[in-house]
Amino acid sequence: MFGTSGVRGTVGEDVTAELAVAIGRALGSEGYDRVVVGRDARESGVVFEHALAAGLLECGADVIRVGTHPTPTVARAAEWFDADASAVVTASHNPPTDNGVKLWTKSGRAFGTERRTAIERRVRESDYELAAWDGVGSERHRDVGDRHRQALRESIELEDSLSVLVDIGNGTGRLTADVLADLGCSVTTFNGQRDGRFPSRPSEPTAETCHDLQTHVALTGTDLGIAHDGDADRMMAVDEYGTFVDGDTLLALFGREAATEGDRIAVPVNTSLAVDDALATVGADVVRTRVGDVFVAEKCAEPDVVFGGEPSGAWVWSDETPCPDGPLAACKLAELVSKRGSLATLVSEVDTYPLRRESIETDDKAGVLERVETVVRERYDDIDDRDGVRVATDSGWFLVRASGTQPLVRVTAEARTESDADDLFDEAGGVVEQATQSLSV
């Protein structure tokens, strides 16, 4: 039921009000007696928010409804209200046809494997502890936007005022614009009207979807462009020339700034070697995890892991909050630019290597991965199977893994030369093709 980032799927098929009620019931039955409930701006969100709250109330849990806010705001709110958990109705960066639920502990950390398994079992077996007629929970409505805004203001200090264009993507990320304005920046918003249909661009901020942001930044001479996904847990950036900054480079910049000698940062297995090289310059190390902000955040709880991030745009500062926080990341990037110069200059200091990525549709992700692993174990020695199959060679690496949220197998290859990257990518693609053909026989 849980992918790499919560429960997620197509509304009316995978995600229904019945499922939302069941998740609420499961949470209440597992002893989460006070739960914060919020949602993103999706059209279907109001239905699932009511259903989720109803399931909690029916099992005796008290519900604190906070309304429509960024996912990191709702995740942080559990601690602010002394609640046992937070539940956010969101499908994050997925299309408007999707929705889902993400669950957070009192500390603001995403539910780990044990907690997710317990919820999933209760839903699968319909094992709920319904309250007596006089034992149903209570419901309160509270606002949390100012609390998050204040926390960000207190954690950031800009040396120089910047001009910033914030592409909210019709989602919940207005908080970023508000805080940057509080800090003295000249802020312009882009696609700022909340609209869960995401009419301006697809919700996921990528180089392909943020073309308008890039154009506007370049034409207006803005210092920095920021882009969020629908629930603002992700943050990506555009430099002053309108060039989209890839996630591996942002990860290198954030990690190098956060770490000192002997520290570690957590990154998923599909992260570029450029991050390893950037951290080596400050005497820090990289530790790899499974793909998914849940796993990165779990690793950030370990001693001397001071930062974690994913190239997709999820960033976690261990000493501030254990959840990916897009507005915090935007403010951290503005702080970095104000202290160390233009973003383009900072980006130029990070070595980059040829990286190839492709997604292949399949109805049998598990079958493809099983056959891929069989083949590569016959050919290679240095194999990491914690998330798909990652093969390291003298020239670079390649990774074949199943998407946690879509019917896709993702193929990634990187090397320090173009020809080696092409060879590794072709090798990985050939292995996947061989596996796919064997399944169709």
C-alpha positions in Angstrom: 0.0 0.0 0.0 2.9 2.4 0.8 5.3 3.4 -1.9 8.5 5.2 -1.3 6.6 8.3 -0.2 3.2 7.4 1.3 0.0 6.0 -0.1 -0.6 7.4 -3.6 -2.6 6.6 -6.7 -5.4 7.5 -9.1 -8.5 9.0 -7.5 -11.5 6.7 -7.7 -9.4 3.7 -8.5 -6.4 3.3 -6.1 -7.4 6.1 -3.7 -11.0 6.4 -2.5 -12.9 7.8 0.5 -13.2 4.2 1.7 -9.4 3.9 1.8 -9.0 7.3 3.6 -11.5 6.2 6.3 -9.6 2.9 6.6 -6.3 4.7 7.1 -7.9 7.0 9.7 -9.3 4.0 11.5 -6.0 2.2 11.4 -4.2 5.2 12.9 -6.7 5.5 15.7 -6.6 1.8 16.4 -2.8 1.9 16.6 -3.0 4.3 19.5 -2.4 7.6 17.8 -4.8 9.5 20.1 -4.2 13.0 18.8 -3.6 13.5 15.1 -3.0 16.6 13.0 -4.8 16.4 9.6 -4.2 18.7 6.6 -4.1 18.6 2.8 -2.7 20.1 -0.3 -4.7 22.0 -3.0 -5.9 19.1 -5.0 -9.6 19.1 -6.1 -10.3 15.7 -4.4 -8.5 16.7 -1.2 -11.5 17.9 0.7 -13.3 14.5 0.3 -10.3 12.5 1.6 -9.5 15.0 4.4 -13.1 14.5 5.8 -12.9 10.8 5.3 -9.5 10.4 7.0 -10.7 12.5 10.0 -13.9 10.5 10.2 -12.0 7.3 10.5 -9.8 8.7 13.3 -12.8 10.1 15.2 -14.6 6.8 14.9 -11.8 5.1 16.7 -11.6 7.6 19.5 -8.7 9.8 18.3 -8.9 13.6 18.6 -8.3 15.4 15.3 -6.7 18.8 14.8 -7.7 20.1 11.4 -5.3 22.7 10.0 -6.6 23.0 6.4 -4.6 23.5 3.2 -0.8 24.0 3.8 2.5 22.7 2.6 3.2 19.1 3.6 6.2 20.2 5.7 4.0 22.6 7.6 1.5 19.9 8.5 4.4 17.5 9.3 5.9 20.0 11.8 2.6 20.7 13.4 2.4 17.4 15.3 5.1 18.7 17.6 3.6 22.1 17.9 0.3 20.7 19.0 1.7 17.9 21.1 0.0 15.4 18.8 1.0 11.8 18.2 1.1 12.0 14.4 0.3 14.1 11.4 -1.6 13.0 8.3 -1.4 14.9 5.0 -3.8 14.3 2.1 -1.5 14.8 -0.9 0.0 13.2 -3.9 2.9 15.6 -3.8 4.2 16.1 -7.4 1.9 13.6 -9.1 -0.7 14.6 -11.7 -4.0 16.2 -10.6 -5.8 12.9 -11.2 -3.9 11.4 -8.2 -4.1 11.8 -4.5 -2.9 10.0 -1.4 -1.9 10.2 2.3 1.5 10.8 3.9 2.0 10.0 7.6 4.4 11.7 10.0 5.5 10.9 13.6 5.3 13.4 16.4 8.9 14.5 15.6 8.0 15.3 12.0 9.7 12.2 10.6 7.9 10.1 8.0 6.5 6.8 9.2 9.1 4.1 9.0 8.8 0.6 7.8 7.4 -0.8 11.1 4.8 1.9 11.5 3.7 1.6 7.8 3.5 -2.2 8.1 1.2 -1.9 11.1 -1.2 0.5 9.3 -1.2 -1.6 6.2 -2.0 -4.8 8.1 -5.0 -3.2 9.8 -6.3 -1.9 6.5 -5.8 -5.2 4.8 -7.5 -7.2 7.6 -10.1 -4.5 8.5 -8.8 -4.8 12.1 -10.1 -1.7 13.8 -10.9 -0.8 17.4 -14.0 1.3 17.0 -14.9 3.6 19.9 -18.2 3.2 21.9 -21.0 5.7 21.2 -19.7 8.0 23.9 -16.0 7.5 23.2 -15.6 9.1 19.7 -12.9 11.7 19.3 -13.2 15.4 19.3 -12.3 17.8 16.4 -10.7 21.2 16.5 -9.6 23.6 13.8 -6.3 25.4 14.1 -4.0 27.5 11.8 -0.3 26.8 11.5 1.0 28.9 8.7 2.4 31.7 10.9 4.2 29.1 13.1 6.1 27.7 10.2 6.8 31.2 8.8 8.3 32.3 12.1 10.4 29.2 12.4 11.9 29.8 9.0 12.5 33.5 9.6 14.4 32.6 12.8 16.6 30.0 11.1 17.8 32.1 8.1 20.0 35.2 7.9 20.7 37.0 4.6 23.8 39.1 4.2 22.4 40.9 1.1 18.9 41.4 -0.3 18.1 39.4 -3.3 15.5 39.6 -6.1 13.7 36.2 -6.2 11.0 34.8 -8.5 9.0 32.0 -6.8 7.1 29.6 -9.1 4.5 28.2 -6.7 3.1 25.9 -9.4 -0.5 26.5 -8.3 0.2 24.6 -5.1 0.7 25.4 -1.4 4.2 27.0 -1.5 3.3 30.7 -1.0 5.0 30.4 2.4 8.4 30.7 0.6 7.5 34.0 -1.0 6.2 35.3 2.4 9.3 34.4 4.3 11.7 35.7 1.7 9.8 39.0 1.7 10.1 39.0 5.5 13.8 38.6 5.1 14.1 41.7 2.9 14.1 40.1 -0.5 12.2 41.6 -3.5 9.9 38.7 -4.3 7.6 38.1 -7.3 5.3 35.1 -7.4 4.6 33.0 -10.5 1.6 30.6 -10.9 0.6 31.7 -7.4 -3.1 31.0 -7.4 -3.9 27.7 -5.7 -5.5 25.4 -8.2 -5.4 21.6 -7.7 -5.8 21.1 -11.4 -2.3 22.5 -11.9 -3.2 24.4 -15.1 0.0 26.4 -15.4 2.5 23.5 -15.5 2.8 19.9 -14.3 3.3 19.8 -10.6 6.8 18.2 -10.6 9.4 21.0 -11.0 11.9 19.9 -13.7 13.9 21.5 -16.4 11.1 20.6 -18.8 8.2 21.9 -16.7 9.9 25.1 -15.5 10.6 26.6 -18.9 8.5 29.7 -18.2 10.3 30.3 -14.9 13.6 30.1 -16.7 12.5 32.5 -19.3 11.2 35.1 -16.8 14.3 34.9 -14.6 16.6 35.5 -17.6 14.5 38.4 -19.0 14.0 40.2 -15.7 17.6 40.0 -14.3 16.3 38.2 -11.2 19.0 36.9 -8.8 17.3 33.5 -8.2 14.4 31.4 -9.3 12.6 28.9 -7.0 10.1 26.2 -8.0 7.9 24.0 -5.8 5.8 21.0 -6.4 2.1 20.9 -5.4 2.6 20.3 -1.7 5.9 22.2 -1.5 8.0 19.5 0.0 10.2 19.7 -3.1 12.3 22.7 -4.2 14.3 23.2 -7.4 16.1 26.3 -8.6 17.1 28.5 -11.6 20.2 30.6 -11.6 20.3 34.3 -12.6 20.8 33.4 -16.3 17.7 31.3 -16.4 19.5 28.0 -16.3 17.8 25.2 -14.4 20.1 23.8 -11.7 20.0 20.0 -11.7 19.3 18.2 -8.4 22.7 16.5 -8.1 24.4 19.9 -8.2 22.0 21.4 -5.6 22.7 18.4 -3.4 26.4 19.0 -3.7 26.0 22.6 -2.8 23.7 22.0 0.2 25.8 19.1 1.4 29.1 20.9 1.1 27.7 23.9 3.0 26.2 21.8 5.8 29.1 19.4 6.4 32.5 19.8 7.9 35.4 17.3 8.2 34.2 13.9 9.6 30.5 14.6 8.9 28.3 12.5 6.6 25.4 13.4 4.3 22.7 10.9 3.2 21.9 10.5 -0.5 20.0 7.8 -2.4 21.7 5.2 -4.6 20.9 7.2 -7.8 23.0 10.2 -6.8 25.8 11.5 -8.9 29.5 10.9 -8.2 29.8 14.7 -8.3 28.3 14.8 -4.8 31.0 12.4 -3.5 33.7 14.6 -5.0 32.2 17.9 -3.6 31.9 16.5 -0.1 35.5 15.2 -0.3 36.7 18.8 -0.6 35.5 19.5 2.9 36.6 16.1 4.4 33.0 14.8 4.6 31.6 11.5 3.4 28.5 10.3 1.6 26.3 7.5 2.8 23.8 6.0 0.4 20.2 4.9 1.0 17.3 3.5 -0.8 15.6 6.0 -3.1 12.8 7.9 -1.3 12.8 10.8 1.2 11.6 8.5 3.9 14.9 6.5 3.8 17.1 9.6 3.5 15.3 11.1 6.5 15.8 7.9 8.5 19.5 8.0 7.8 19.6 11.6 8.9 18.7 10.5 12.4 22.1 8.8 12.8 25.0 10.6 14.5 27.1 12.8 12.3 24.7 12.7 9.4 24.1 16.5 9.2 22.1 16.7 5.9 20.3 14.5 3.5 18.8 15.1 0.1 17.5 13.6 -3.2 18.2 14.9 -6.7 14.4 15.1 -7.2 14.3 18.1 -4.9 13.7 16.8 -1.3 16.1 18.3 1.3 16.5 17.5 5.0 18.6 19.5 7.5 19.0 17.1 10.4 19.3 19.8 13.1 16.2 21.7 12.0 13.5 19.3 10.9 13.4 15.6 9.9 11.0 16.1 7.0 11.8 17.4 3.5 10.9 21.1 3.7 10.7 23.0 0.4 10.3 26.5 1.9 13.2 25.9 4.2 15.4 24.7 1.3 14.4 27.8 -0.7 15.4 30.1 2.2 18.7 28.1 2.7 19.6 28.6 -0.9 18.8 32.3 -0.8 21.1 32.5 2.3 23.9 30.6 0.5 23.6 32.9 -2.6 23.6 36.0 -0.4 26.7 34.9 1.4 28.8 33.3 -1.3 27.9 35.0 -4.5 25.7 34.2 -7.5 24.1 30.8 -8.0 25.7 30.4 -11.4 29.1 31.0 -9.8 28.4 28.4 -7.1 27.2 25.9 -9.7 30.4 26.4 -11.8 32.5 25.2 -8.8 30.8 21.8 -8.8 32.2 19.2 -11.2 29.6 17.3 -13.2 29.8 14.1 -15.1 27.8 12.5 -17.9 24.6 11.1 -16.5 22.0 9.1 -18.4 18.5 8.4 -17.2 15.5 6.7 -18.7 12.2 5.3 -17.5 10.8 2.1 -19.0 7.1 1.2 -18.6 6.3 -2.3 -17.4 3.4 -4.1 -15.7 5.8 -6.4 -13.8 8.4 -4.3 -12.0 9.3 -7.1 -9.6 9.8 -9.6 -12.4 12.0 -7.4 -14.4 14.2 -6.5 -11.3 14.5 -10.2 -10.4 15.8 -11.1 -13.8 18.1 -8.1 -14.0 19.7 -9.1 -10.7 20.2 -12.6 -11.9 22.1 -11.4 -15.0 24.3 -8.8 -13.3 25.4 -11.1 -10.6 26.8 -13.3 -13.2 28.8 -10.4 -14.7 29.8 -8.1 -11.9 31.2 -8.2 -8.4 30.4 -4.8 -6.9 26.6 -4.9 -6.5 24.4 -2.9 -4.2 20.9 -4.4 -4.0 19.3 -2.3 -1.2 17.1 -0.6 -3.8 17.0 -2.3 -7.2 20.4 -3.2 -8.5 23.3 -0.8 -8.5 26.5 -1.9 -10.2 29.8 -0.1 -9.7 32.7 -0.4 -12.2 36.1 1.2 -12.6 34.6 3.7 -15.0 31.3 4.5 -13.2 28.1 2.9 -12.2 24.6 2.0 -13.4 21.4 1.5 -11.5 18.2 -0.4 -12.4 15.3 0.1 -9.9 11.5 0.1 -9.8 9.7 3.3 -9.4 8.0 3.5 -6.0 4.9 5.3 -7.3 4.5 4.5 -11.0 4.6 1.4 -13.3 8.1 2.1 -14.4 11.6 0.7 -14.2 14.2 3.5 -14.0 17.7 3.1 -15.6 20.5 5.4 -14.6 24.2 5.4 -15.6 27.1 7.7 -14.9 30.8 7.9 -15.7 33.5 10.4 -15.8 33.6 10.4 -19.6 30.8 10.5 -22.2 31.8 7.3 -23.9 32.0 5.3 -20.6 28.6 6.7 -19.6 27.1 5.7 -23.0 28.6 2.2 -22.6 27.3 1.7 -19.1 23.8 3.0 -20.1 23.7 0.7 -23.1 24.8 -2.2 -20.9 22.0 -1.5 -18.3 19.4 -0.9 -21.0 20.4 -4.2 -22.7 20.0 -6.1 -19.4 16.5 -4.6 -18.9 15.5 -5.4 -22.4 16.7 -9.0 -22.0 14.7 -9.3 -18.8 11.5 -7.8 -20.3 11.7 -10.2 -23.3 12.2 -13.2 -21.1 9.0 -12.3 -19.2 7.0 -12.1 -22.5 8.0 -15.5 -23.6 
